[in-house]
Amino acid sequence: MAIKSWVAAMAATAVSATMFAGAANAADELTLQLKWVTQGQFAGYYVAADKGFYEEEGLDVTIKPGGPDIAPPQVIAGGGADVIVDWMPSALASREKGVPLVNIAQPFQKSGMMLTCRKDTGITSPEDFRGKTLGVWFFGNEYPFLSWMSQLGIPTDGSDNGVTVLKQGFNVDPLLQKQADCISTMTYNEYWQVIDAGIPADELVVFKYEDQGVATLEDGLYVVESSLEDPAMVDKLARFVRASMKGWSYAAENPEEAADIVLENDATGAQTEKHQVRMVGEINKLVAGSDGKLDMEAYNRTVDTLLAGGSDPVITKKPEGATSTAVSDKL
């Protein structure tokens, strides 16, 4: 009986030890909300999950796709995510309106936004925009455009000396149907939709916001202020950013594999391999050289651009506390 009791006790101890070890090694959960639908724009995060980079950092990351009806700042404000991908104009506007968003990392170093015009409109320089119809995305994406027009002294009131602003949907139809002389496009997405629709590159004129000096930062990582008050959360976020940047590095070296990983995660089945491979390649140009840390010069340029956004700027004063190095200092 004594021997049996001893064996039973040892077995119970072994089970307890195993359960304790399992609990101690349980991965920390974290939810990421994307700005848009599953596509190559977010390849680094999907690659990090697929290749086990998050797991190596002791993380269990859930990636939530976005869409036209999903506003990342609202999601995180409502507790639906721990970290979001957002463009800085949107994030700073949300902060001024009361959502305490803080930029903790900036994988994208360059802007992919541009205006794409038909060459047969006669447009060869921004001054030629006068009297033309320009397609512009709204929902916060219009502010770099408005700032650009304000700096050029071009009214957006539809006058002969100004431009007519067409509120553009998330497609390229206005250019294809000649409803607009120029439309908003991204270097990695809509521009190629125009090409694939049958308009060759030599019949287009493009104006990159980067080249015009009015580019604003895109696809940064944001959390709410309270997350940075918890040392354990800061540590978790640092591990997340570190693994994510590893994912971006892998995507840069293996764009076709990265595109395949994105497609495997696209529940809609709406994406094509050709488009996603091309998108990952273009996205890699925007992330190139990034260590995940925010360039304060680029941040200040973004703020100045937003403050100069005409009569209705996206922000009315320089933000305070909108960035933090608490996470990036641990990378």
N, C-alpha and C positions, 0 to 999 in steps of 0.2 A: 504494500500500500504506500509505504514511504517513497519507494522508488517511483511508483506511478504518479504520486503527488508531485514529486520533484520534476519529473518529465513534463507533466501538465503545466507546472509553474513556469518552466523554461520555455515551453512552447508559447504560453501567453505573453511572456516577456519578449520573445522574438517577434510576435505579431504586433505588439505595442511599439517596439522599436521600428518595425517596418512602416507602420502607420505614421509614426512621428517623422521618420525620414521623408516619407512621401509628402507630408504636410509641409515640411521644411523646404522641400525642393519644388513645391507647387509654383507654377509660373504666375507672374503678376499679370493680371488682366488690364488691357488698355484698349480703348475704342477710338479709332481715327475716322473722322467724317471728311470725305472728299468734297471738293468744290463742284465737281461735275461727274458725269457718268464714267463707268469703267472704260479707260482708254489709255493709250501710251503716255499721256500727260502725267500719269501717276505710276509709271512703270517701276520706279525705285521701291515703292512701298509693296507692290505685289511681288516683286522679285525678292525682297527681304523676307517676306512671309514664305514664299515658295522654297527658297534655298536654305531656310532654317536660321537665318541671321537673327531674327527676333528670338527664336528659341534659344540660341546660343547666349543671348543676353538675359535669359530667364523671363521672357515675356510671352504672353498669349495675346496677340493683337487681332482685333476684329476691325476689318476695313469696310466702311459703309459707303457705297456709291452715292453720288449726288444726282442732281437733275434740275430741270427748269423750275420745279416747285419746291426745291429744297434750299434753304438759306443756312449755310453752316453756322453763322453767328447765332441764329435762333436755336439751332440744334444744341449747341454747347451751352447756351444760356438756360435751356430747358433740361440740362443734365443728360442729354442723349449722346454725348461724346466727351472724351477727355482732352482731345486735341483736334484741331481742324486745319484743313488746307484752305487758305483764302488769299485773295488779292489784297494788297495793303490799302487801296482806296476804300474797299468795303469794310475792312477791319477797323480802320481809323474812323470811318463814319459811324460804325456801330459803337465804337468806344465813346465817341462824343455824345451818342444818343443814350448811353447808360450801360452798355454791355462791356464789362471791364476786360477786354481782350488785350493780350500781351504777346508780342512776337518773341518766340524763343529760339527760332532758327530760320534760316533763309536759304533753302537748297537752290532756288532759281536766282541766278546772278543777273540775267538779262531779261528784257521784255520781249515777248513774241508778238505783240500787237502791231498792226499796221493797217493802212488804208490801201485797198487794191482798186485801181481804176481801169476802165477801158481806155486804151490808147486812142481810139477813134473819137473820144470826147475832146481831144486837143489839150488835155491836162498834161503839163510837163513839170510844173512846180507848184508848191502850195498856193502861190498867188493866183494861179489859174482856177482855184476852187470857187472864186467869186461867181455867183450866178448859177452854180451847179447844185445838184441834189446829192447829198452824201448820206449813206446808210450808217447809222450809229447804234450800237448796243446800249441799252439803258440798264437799269437795276444796279447802278453804281459804276458800270463800265464806261459811262459817257463822260466822266469827269476829266480824264486825260485829254479827250478830244476837245471839250469845252475850254480847257486851259490852253491848249494849242491854238485854237481859234482866237482866244482872248489875246494871247501874246502876239499873234499876227495882225490883230486889229480887224479881224473879219467877223462881222455880225452873224448871228445864227438865227436871224429873224425872217429869213426867206426873201429879203430885199434883193434888188438887182446887184447891189454892192456886197451882199453877203451870201450866205449859203442856206439852202433849204435842208433841214435835218429830217431824214426819214427814220422813224423808229424801227430799227431792223430786228427781225426775229433771228433765231439761231440757225440761219440757213443763208444761202447765197443767191436765192431767187431774185432779189431786186437787181442784181447786176446781170444775171442771165436774161431777165425779161426787160432789161433797160429801163427799169423804174428808177434806178439811181445811177449816177455817173461813177460813183465810188462806193465801196462798202467796207465795213470793218471785217478784218480777217486776222487769223493767227498764223504765224509762220508754219506751224505744225499741223494745222487742221483745215480751216475754211479756204485758205489759198489753194490748197491742193484739190479741194472740192470743185473750185472754179476750173482748174486745169482738167480734172477728170470729166467735167461737164462739156469739154470740147473747145474751150478758149485757150489757145496756146500762150505760153509765157511771153512771146514776142509781141502779143497784142495787148499786153497789160503793162501798167505802170504802178509801182508800189512805193509807198512812203512808210518806212519803218519809224515808229515812235522813238526808238533808240537814236536814230540818225537825226531826228528833229529836236532832240534835247528835252522831250517832254515825257519820256518813258517813266512809268511808275512800277514799283516792285510787284511781282506776281508770285503766286504759289509759295507763300511762306507758311510756317507752322505757328499756330496760335493756341494759347490756353487762357483760362480766366485767371485773374490775379490770385485768387485763393489757392490755386494749385501750387503756386510758388512759395506759399507760406508753410508747406508741408515738406520737410527734408526728404522723406521717403518718396514722395511724389516727384520731387526734383530729380532724385536719383533714377527713378523709373523713366522719366522723360529723357534724361541724358542717355540712358541705354537705348531708348527708342530712336532718338535722333542718330546715335552712333550706328545702329543697325540699319537705319533707313539710308544713311549716306553710303554705307557699304553696298546696299541694294542699288543705289544710283551708280556707283562705280562699276558694279557688275553689269548693269544695263548698258553702260557706255562701251564696255569691252565685248558684250554679247547682245547686240541690238535685236537680232532675229529671234534669239531664245527669249529675250525679254518680251518681245511682242507676242510670242506664243503663250507665255505665262499670262499676259494680260487677257488674251483671247480665251484662255481656259477659265478665267474668272468673270467673263462677261456673260451674265445670265440671260441677257436679251438676245444674244446671237446676232446683233445688228452690225457688228464691226467686221471688216474684212482684213485678211492677213496683209495684203499689199498696203493698205492705208495705215495699219498699225505699225508695220516695220518702218515705214517712212516717217510716221509720227515720232516714234522712239528716236530715230536718227536726228530729227529736228530738235526734239526736246533735249537731247544730250548736249546740243550746242548752247542751250540756255543754262544748263547746270554745270557745264565744263568749268573746272577750276574751283568749284565750290567745296568748302570744308564744312558747310552747314551754318557758318557764322554770318551774322548780319553785318554788311558793310555800312557803317554809319554815314558815309558820304552819300551812298545811294539812298539811304533812308531820308536824309535831309533833303536831297533832290526831290524825292517823292513828295515829301511834305510841302516843299515850296511850290511844286507843280499843282498840288491840290488846292493850296491857298490862293493860287492865281487863276482859279477856274471860273472867272467871269463874275456875273452878278449873283450867282447861286453856287458858291464853292462847296465842295463836299465836306470840308471842315472849316470852321470859322476862326480857329486859333491853333497855335502850335500845341500838339498834344504833349502831355506829361505822363511818364510812366508807361508808355506804349511799347517799350522794348525792355528786354532783360537779358543779361548774360549769365544768369543763375544756372541755366542748363548748359549753354555753350562753353562755359568755363570748365565744365567737367568732361568735355569731349577729349 
